[in-house]
């Protein structure tokens, strides 16, 4: 399996995990926080998506370098 195929598979697994973890959340759950001062459900999702975007950009650059030789 090539590095790019491995990266795609890893991203697919992460997406599947995210989908399983959030599929029962509804709009009314977006303001739920498990404790005072903790991030709400909506803030957790936004935080994860921001981190995923940064990770994706780094992976793309790494794959481009690796595949270019």
Secondary structure, DSSP 8 states (H G I E B T S, - for coil): --HHHHHHHHHHHHHHHHHHHHTT--GGGTT--SSTTS--HHHHHHHHHHHHHHHHHHHHHHHHHHHT-
